Amino acid sequence: MESMTLLTVAVALIGSIHIAERVASVFAAKGKVEAAPAATKRNAWYCFFKMSSLLGPDWKPLEERERDQNKMRNTRRDERRQQQARRPRLYA
């Protein structure tokens, strides 16, 4: 057989096995009781340490750092606007 035909057949076979396995797992789970809800995201991803122990006490999550950076950027921008508003104007 040609190599492209062999590759196509292999991909189709793997895909059909995957789909059959997913369908079988769905039908198998129909009669079972719902599983426990997924665990919430933990701050301590490593089981022995908290995140602050690994990264330092001043560590903040990414969202909080981005929020602080945006706040600082906005305050600097406002200060520049106020300084420019107070400068003397040249009228012709």
PyMOL commands that place a pseudoatom at each C-alpha (Angstrom):
pseudoatom trace, name=CA, resn=MET, resi=1, chain=A, elem=C, hetatm=0, pos=[0.000, 0.000, 0.000]
pseudoatom trace, name=CA, resn=GLU, resi=2, chain=A, elem=C, hetatm=0, pos=[0.951, 3.543, -0.465]
pseudoatom trace, name=CA, resn=SER, resi=3, chain=A, elem=C, hetatm=0, pos=[2.284, 5.337, 2.618]
pseudoatom trace, name=CA, resn=MET, resi=4, chain=A, elem=C, hetatm=0, pos=[-0.425, 8.036, 2.613]
pseudoatom trace, name=CA, resn=THR, resi=5, chain=A, elem=C, hetatm=0, pos=[-3.149, 5.388, 2.409]
pseudoatom trace, name=CA, resn=LEU, resi=6, chain=A, elem=C, hetatm=0, pos=[-1.572, 3.505, 5.306]
pseudoatom trace, name=CA, resn=LEU, resi=7, chain=A, elem=C, hetatm=0, pos=[-1.405, 6.708, 7.371]
pseudoatom trace, name=CA, resn=THR, resi=8, chain=A, elem=C, hetatm=0, pos=[-5.030, 7.540, 6.584]
pseudoatom trace, name=CA, resn=VAL, resi=9, chain=A, elem=C, hetatm=0, pos=[-6.189, 4.067, 7.576]
pseudoatom trace, name=CA, resn=ALA, resi=10, chain=A, elem=C, hetatm=0, pos=[-4.201, 4.255, 10.841]
pseudoatom trace, name=CA, resn=VAL, resi=11, chain=A, elem=C, hetatm=0, pos=[-5.661, 7.650, 11.766]
pseudoatom trace, name=CA, resn=ALA, resi=12, chain=A, elem=C, hetatm=0, pos=[-9.190, 6.496, 10.925]
pseudoatom trace, name=CA, resn=LEU, resi=13, chain=A, elem=C, hetatm=0, pos=[-8.739, 3.331, 13.000]
pseudoatom trace, name=CA, resn=ILE, resi=14, chain=A, elem=C, hetatm=0, pos=[-7.452, 5.260, 16.025]
pseudoatom trace, name=CA, resn=GLY, resi=15, chain=A, elem=C, hetatm=0, pos=[-10.269, 7.793, 15.680]
pseudoatom trace, name=CA, resn=SER, resi=16, chain=A, elem=C, hetatm=0, pos=[-12.959, 5.127, 15.479]
pseudoatom trace, name=CA, resn=ILE, resi=17, chain=A, elem=C, hetatm=0, pos=[-11.524, 3.303, 18.524]
pseudoatom trace, name=CA, resn=HIS, resi=18, chain=A, elem=C, hetatm=0, pos=[-11.505, 6.579, 20.451]
pseudoatom trace, name=CA, resn=ILE, resi=19, chain=A, elem=C, hetatm=0, pos=[-15.107, 7.389, 19.512]
pseudoatom trace, name=CA, resn=ALA, resi=20, chain=A, elem=C, hetatm=0, pos=[-16.264, 3.859, 20.390]
pseudoatom trace, name=CA, resn=GLU, resi=21, chain=A, elem=C, hetatm=0, pos=[-14.549, 4.086, 23.778]
pseudoatom trace, name=CA, resn=ARG, resi=22, chain=A, elem=C, hetatm=0, pos=[-16.183, 7.464, 24.530]
pseudoatom trace, name=CA, resn=VAL, resi=23, chain=A, elem=C, hetatm=0, pos=[-19.630, 6.159, 23.556]
pseudoatom trace, name=CA, resn=ALA, resi=24, chain=A, elem=C, hetatm=0, pos=[-19.139, 3.054, 25.712]
pseudoatom trace, name=CA, resn=SER, resi=25, chain=A, elem=C, hetatm=0, pos=[-18.092, 5.176, 28.709]
pseudoatom trace, name=CA, resn=VAL, resi=26, chain=A, elem=C, hetatm=0, pos=[-21.164, 7.415, 28.298]
pseudoatom trace, name=CA, resn=PHE, resi=27, chain=A, elem=C, hetatm=0, pos=[-23.521, 4.417, 28.196]
pseudoatom trace, name=CA, resn=ALA, resi=28, chain=A, elem=C, hetatm=0, pos=[-21.724, 2.797, 31.131]
pseudoatom trace, name=CA, resn=ALA, resi=29, chain=A, elem=C, hetatm=0, pos=[-22.083, 5.964, 33.224]
pseudoatom trace, name=CA, resn=LYS, resi=30, chain=A, elem=C, hetatm=0, pos=[-25.824, 6.310, 32.524]
pseudoatom trace, name=CA, resn=GLY, resi=31, chain=A, elem=C, hetatm=0, pos=[-26.874, 3.928, 35.296]
pseudoatom trace, name=CA, resn=LYS, resi=32, chain=A, elem=C, hetatm=0, pos=[-24.319, 5.043, 37.853]
pseudoatom trace, name=CA, resn=VAL, resi=33, chain=A, elem=C, hetatm=0, pos=[-24.734, 7.718, 40.488]
pseudoatom trace, name=CA, resn=GLU, resi=34, chain=A, elem=C, hetatm=0, pos=[-23.169, 11.073, 39.712]
pseudoatom trace, name=CA, resn=ALA, resi=35, chain=A, elem=C, hetatm=0, pos=[-19.545, 11.348, 40.753]
pseudoatom trace, name=CA, resn=ALA, resi=36, chain=A, elem=C, hetatm=0, pos=[-18.496, 13.693, 43.521]
pseudoatom trace, name=CA, resn=PRO, resi=37, chain=A, elem=C, hetatm=0, pos=[-18.047, 17.305, 42.404]
pseudoatom trace, name=CA, resn=ALA, resi=38, chain=A, elem=C, hetatm=0, pos=[-14.604, 18.268, 41.222]
pseudoatom trace, name=CA, resn=ALA, resi=39, chain=A, elem=C, hetatm=0, pos=[-12.276, 19.501, 43.913]
pseudoatom trace, name=CA, resn=THR, resi=40, chain=A, elem=C, hetatm=0, pos=[-11.846, 23.233, 44.155]
pseudoatom trace, name=CA, resn=LYS, resi=41, chain=A, elem=C, hetatm=0, pos=[-8.609, 24.764, 42.989]
pseudoatom trace, name=CA, resn=ARG, resi=42, chain=A, elem=C, hetatm=0, pos=[-6.134, 24.742, 45.809]
pseudoatom trace, name=CA, resn=ASN, resi=43, chain=A, elem=C, hetatm=0, pos=[-3.715, 27.528, 46.515]
pseudoatom trace, name=CA, resn=ALA, resi=44, chain=A, elem=C, hetatm=0, pos=[-1.192, 25.033, 47.896]
pseudoatom trace, name=CA, resn=TRP, resi=45, chain=A, elem=C, hetatm=0, pos=[-0.417, 23.018, 44.766]
pseudoatom trace, name=CA, resn=TYR, resi=46, chain=A, elem=C, hetatm=0, pos=[2.431, 21.197, 46.442]
pseudoatom trace, name=CA, resn=CYS, resi=47, chain=A, elem=C, hetatm=0, pos=[1.126, 19.038, 49.253]
pseudoatom trace, name=CA, resn=PHE, resi=48, chain=A, elem=C, hetatm=0, pos=[3.660, 20.037, 51.927]
pseudoatom trace, name=CA, resn=PHE, resi=49, chain=A, elem=C, hetatm=0, pos=[3.988, 23.786, 51.385]
pseudoatom trace, name=CA, resn=LYS, resi=50, chain=A, elem=C, hetatm=0, pos=[1.746, 26.762, 50.889]
pseudoatom trace, name=CA, resn=MET, resi=51, chain=A, elem=C, hetatm=0, pos=[2.363, 28.937, 47.861]
pseudoatom trace, name=CA, resn=SER, resi=52, chain=A, elem=C, hetatm=0, pos=[3.727, 31.736, 50.053]
pseudoatom trace, name=CA, resn=SER, resi=53, chain=A, elem=C, hetatm=0, pos=[6.305, 29.331, 51.515]
pseudoatom trace, name=CA, resn=LEU, resi=54, chain=A, elem=C, hetatm=0, pos=[7.585, 28.521, 48.035]
pseudoatom trace, name=CA, resn=LEU, resi=55, chain=A, elem=C, hetatm=0, pos=[7.408, 31.943, 46.405]
pseudoatom trace, name=CA, resn=GLY, resi=56, chain=A, elem=C, hetatm=0, pos=[7.762, 34.326, 49.333]
pseudoatom trace, name=CA, resn=PRO, resi=57, chain=A, elem=C, hetatm=0, pos=[5.324, 36.158, 51.556]
pseudoatom trace, name=CA, resn=ASP, resi=58, chain=A, elem=C, hetatm=0, pos=[4.694, 38.998, 49.079]
pseudoatom trace, name=CA, resn=TRP, resi=59, chain=A, elem=C, hetatm=0, pos=[3.594, 36.656, 46.266]
pseudoatom trace, name=CA, resn=LYS, resi=60, chain=A, elem=C, hetatm=0, pos=[0.220, 37.447, 44.691]
pseudoatom trace, name=CA, resn=PRO, resi=61, chain=A, elem=C, hetatm=0, pos=[-1.857, 35.548, 42.116]
pseudoatom trace, name=CA, resn=LEU, resi=62, chain=A, elem=C, hetatm=0, pos=[-1.571, 36.692, 38.497]
pseudoatom trace, name=CA, resn=GLU, resi=63, chain=A, elem=C, hetatm=0, pos=[-4.987, 38.372, 38.413]
pseudoatom trace, name=CA, resn=GLU, resi=64, chain=A, elem=C, hetatm=0, pos=[-4.209, 40.417, 41.503]
pseudoatom trace, name=CA, resn=ARG, resi=65, chain=A, elem=C, hetatm=0, pos=[-0.798, 41.449, 40.128]
pseudoatom trace, name=CA, resn=GLU, resi=66, chain=A, elem=C, hetatm=0, pos=[-2.360, 42.528, 36.830]
pseudoatom trace, name=CA, resn=ARG, resi=67, chain=A, elem=C, hetatm=0, pos=[-5.037, 44.499, 38.686]
pseudoatom trace, name=CA, resn=ASP, resi=68, chain=A, elem=C, hetatm=0, pos=[-2.350, 46.276, 40.763]
pseudoatom trace, name=CA, resn=GLN, resi=69, chain=A, elem=C, hetatm=0, pos=[-0.305, 47.067, 37.647]
pseudoatom trace, name=CA, resn=ASN, resi=70, chain=A, elem=C, hetatm=0, pos=[-3.350, 48.507, 35.886]
pseudoatom trace, name=CA, resn=LYS, resi=71, chain=A, elem=C, hetatm=0, pos=[-4.166, 50.599, 38.940]
pseudoatom trace, name=CA, resn=MET, resi=72, chain=A, elem=C, hetatm=0, pos=[-0.608, 51.969, 39.111]
pseudoatom trace, name=CA, resn=ARG, resi=73, chain=A, elem=C, hetatm=0, pos=[-0.618, 52.658, 35.364]
pseudoatom trace, name=CA, resn=ASN, resi=74, chain=A, elem=C, hetatm=0, pos=[-3.933, 54.507, 35.639]
pseudoatom trace, name=CA, resn=THR, resi=75, chain=A, elem=C, hetatm=0, pos=[-2.762, 56.626, 38.607]
pseudoatom trace, name=CA, resn=ARG, resi=76, chain=A, elem=C, hetatm=0, pos=[0.448, 57.567, 36.768]
pseudoatom trace, name=CA, resn=ARG, resi=77, chain=A, elem=C, hetatm=0, pos=[-1.573, 58.464, 33.687]
pseudoatom trace, name=CA, resn=ASP, resi=78, chain=A, elem=C, hetatm=0, pos=[-3.917, 60.634, 35.769]
pseudoatom trace, name=CA, resn=GLU, resi=79, chain=A, elem=C, hetatm=0, pos=[-0.973, 62.388, 37.463]
pseudoatom trace, name=CA, resn=ARG, resi=80, chain=A, elem=C, hetatm=0, pos=[0.546, 63.205, 34.055]
pseudoatom trace, name=CA, resn=ARG, resi=81, chain=A, elem=C, hetatm=0, pos=[-2.770, 64.574, 32.834]
pseudoatom trace, name=CA, resn=GLN, resi=82, chain=A, elem=C, hetatm=0, pos=[-3.105, 66.761, 35.914]
pseudoatom trace, name=CA, resn=GLN, resi=83, chain=A, elem=C, hetatm=0, pos=[0.453, 68.081, 35.487]
pseudoatom trace, name=CA, resn=GLN, resi=84, chain=A, elem=C, hetatm=0, pos=[-0.243, 68.914, 31.858]
pseudoatom trace, name=CA, resn=ALA, resi=85, chain=A, elem=C, hetatm=0, pos=[-3.500, 70.621, 32.790]
pseudoatom trace, name=CA, resn=ARG, resi=86, chain=A, elem=C, hetatm=0, pos=[-1.667, 72.924, 35.254]
pseudoatom trace, name=CA, resn=ARG, resi=87, chain=A, elem=C, hetatm=0, pos=[1.070, 74.038, 32.857]
pseudoatom trace, name=CA, resn=PRO, resi=88, chain=A, elem=C, hetatm=0, pos=[0.859, 77.550, 31.429]
pseudoatom trace, name=CA, resn=ARG, resi=89, chain=A, elem=C, hetatm=0, pos=[-0.773, 77.918, 28.029]
pseudoatom trace, name=CA, resn=LEU, resi=90, chain=A, elem=C, hetatm=0, pos=[0.478, 80.002, 25.165]
pseudoatom trace, name=CA, resn=TYR, resi=91, chain=A, elem=C, hetatm=0, pos=[-2.249, 82.045, 23.539]
pseudoatom trace, name=CA, resn=ALA, resi=92, chain=A, elem=C, hetatm=0, pos=[-1.691, 83.660, 20.171]
for i in range(1, 92): cmd.bond("trace and resi %d" % i, "trace and resi %d" % (i + 1))
show_as sticks, trace
zoom trace
